Amino acid sequence: MAQRRIPSRIFLVGPMGAGKTTIGRELASRLGFRFVDSDSEIERKTGVSIPWIFDIEGEQGFRQREAAVIDQLTQQEHLVLATGGGAVTTPSNRDALSARGIVIYLFTPVQVQLQRTRHDTNRPLLQSSNPRQRLEELMQQRDPLYRQIADLVIESSSGRARGVAKRIEATLEKE
């Protein structure tokens, strides 16, 4: 039987609502890897929610915490890491992600992001009077950054997480 050639560090990037956490959990389970969501890890380490960090420290304070967590996590083996949607806005995060593992961009159109995030109050950047416009602005800013560091781009707007994870696994085995 052929040896699997799956990399030991898989990093998921993409916008809010792309399914990074759900697909990441499924992919990690399929591969026998540990799964970590960088936002959940920040909350675990600080003992407070992401919105609280944004309120008290602003986005810059949050991004500093995020960079420290991503630097630490990207050095761990047998890991599937789901990053926050804005992680790619910090150059050190892009460098760490692209240098230390395989980066998979879960592309999801704004309309799908809007449907998936419409009831979520835990996303500080969406607490505006026009979430669609905000998601479009974020996509315009971040899509080039996601693509810049992505080893693979996987469309994640349709199908179940299990199916998307299977597609990722099959693609990685071919690489």
Solvent accessible surface area in square Angstrom, and as a share of the most:
residue,aa,sasa,rsa
1,M,243,1.08
2,A,92,0.72
3,Q,158,0.70
4,R,109,0.40
5,R,155,0.57
6,I,25,0.13
7,P,41,0.26
8,S,33,0.21
9,R,53,0.19
10,I,0,0.00
11,F,0,0.00
12,L,0,0.00
13,V,1,0.00
14,G,0,0.00
15,P,8,0.05
16,M,17,0.07
17,G,11,0.10
18,A,0,0.00
19,G,22,0.21
20,K,19,0.08
21,T,42,0.24
22,T,82,0.48
23,I,6,0.03
24,G,0,0.00
25,R,139,0.51
26,E,41,0.18
27,L,0,0.00
28,A,2,0.02
29,S,87,0.56
30,R,90,0.33
31,L,11,0.06
32,G,67,0.64
33,F,30,0.12
34,R,125,0.46
35,F,42,0.17
36,V,11,0.06
37,D,21,0.11
38,S,0,0.00
39,D,42,0.22
40,S,60,0.38
41,E,23,0.10
42,I,1,0.01
43,E,48,0.22
44,R,164,0.60
45,K,97,0.41
46,T,42,0.24
47,G,64,0.62
48,V,45,0.26
49,S,46,0.30
50,I,11,0.06
51,P,33,0.21
52,W,117,0.41
53,I,1,0.00
54,F,29,0.12
55,D,118,0.61
56,I,109,0.56
57,E,62,0.28
58,G,28,0.27
59,E,69,0.31
60,Q,135,0.60
61,G,11,0.11
62,F,6,0.03
63,R,28,0.10
64,Q,114,0.51
65,R,92,0.34
66,E,0,0.00
67,A,23,0.18
68,A,66,0.51
69,V,9,0.05
70,I,0,0.00
71,D,63,0.32
72,Q,82,0.36
73,L,3,0.01
74,T,0,0.00
75,Q,94,0.42
76,Q,54,0.24
77,E,94,0.42
78,H,105,0.47
79,L,0,0.00
80,V,0,0.00
81,L,0,0.00
82,A,0,0.00
83,T,4,0.02
84,G,10,0.09
85,G,10,0.09
86,G,3,0.03
87,A,0,0.00
88,V,1,0.00
89,T,54,0.31
90,T,28,0.16
91,P,80,0.51
92,S,63,0.41
93,N,2,0.01
94,R,37,0.14
95,D,95,0.49
96,A,10,0.08
97,L,0,0.00
98,S,54,0.35
99,A,87,0.67
100,R,72,0.26
101,G,24,0.23
102,I,22,0.11
103,V,0,0.00
104,I,0,0.00
105,Y,0,0.00
106,L,0,0.00
107,F,53,0.22
108,T,0,0.00
109,P,50,0.31
110,V,23,0.13
111,Q,86,0.38
112,V,28,0.16
113,Q,1,0.01
114,L,34,0.17
115,Q,95,0.42
116,R,101,0.37
117,T,4,0.02
118,R,154,0.56
119,H,153,0.68
120,D,48,0.25
121,T,111,0.65
122,N,73,0.38
123,R,69,0.25
124,P,34,0.21
125,L,32,0.16
126,L,13,0.06
127,Q,110,0.49
128,S,55,0.35
129,S,123,0.79
130,N,70,0.36
131,P,51,0.32
132,R,97,0.35
133,Q,91,0.41
134,R,60,0.22
135,L,2,0.01
136,E,81,0.36
137,E,62,0.28
138,L,8,0.04
139,M,24,0.11
140,Q,146,0.65
141,Q,107,0.48
142,R,10,0.04
143,D,29,0.15
144,P,79,0.49
145,L,39,0.20
146,Y,1,0.00
147,R,112,0.41
148,Q,123,0.55
149,I,13,0.07
150,A,23,0.18
151,D,84,0.43
152,L,23,0.11
153,V,70,0.40
154,I,17,0.09
155,E,70,0.32
156,S,2,0.01
157,S,26,0.17
158,S,75,0.48
159,G,67,0.65
160,R,199,0.73
161,A,26,0.20
162,R,149,0.54
163,G,35,0.33
164,V,2,0.01
165,A,0,0.00
166,K,102,0.43
167,R,107,0.39
168,I,0,0.00
169,E,20,0.09
170,A,47,0.36
171,T,37,0.21
172,L,1,0.00
173,E,65,0.29
174,K,159,0.67
175,E,113,0.51
